[in-house]
């Protein structure tokens, strides 16, 4: 059973996040250890395995970059290869500029700059997600692989800004 | 995860953090990023007329192992020729820092950054030679 099947979702990039969350909660509560206090050890083990898989599946599908990479892996494409760190130079330059701007704003404890960077990077990430939707729909897997690799960086930098805003607040 | 003492040392006191002038014809820049984790790394080397690396600086945004790997290579690079630099293997970095298997990719990233910086300085040198 793959992650999409587990949550009874169609295997698409543009999935319905609300359905993902409610189906995840349902599985978590159905496989909660409290329900298996008097069950056999085989049933306890099975419910624990379901809960673990549901957690992994949820973490993967919730993140746009990891979701795209997982979709590609279902089609036999490895978007994440630890031996392949080649990314377009202009893309890396932009990542570095964002990272340096975030670092400067953090040091200056400048939350409003961090928030505007979050908007800017969030917007760029959304555009990338729109491209990915269409690339998956048209089975342009090579373009989708490039977009997926970029999206993982965008998700990371976005998550890091959210963390530093929380730290300063 | 438990980091080795050497990783912690480089993480807490990173060597040679910063930038060199990227427009300087004797400076090579290598930029790489790991899609596995979203880490980005920039390595800059200043090479003299004898092909020896006089200075090296890095900036890495990523986990402790990625920072330690790039900090360590800046120490190794100074005084070496660009050919010697190009021959540095990720396994040597991983071994020196005692990186666990899940962090080997951080040393691969550092090796890739060296190769990218050497390629950049060679491109600059041959561009100069043709003028």
Interface residues (C-beta under 8 A of the other chain):
Chain A: X79 X80 X81 X82 X83 X84 X85 X86 X87 X89 X91 X92 X93 X95 X96 X99 X100 X103 X148 X149 X152 X153 X155 X156 X157 X160
Chain B: X31 X32 X33 X34 X35 X36 X37 X38 X39 X40 X42 X59 X61 X104 X105 X108 X109 X112
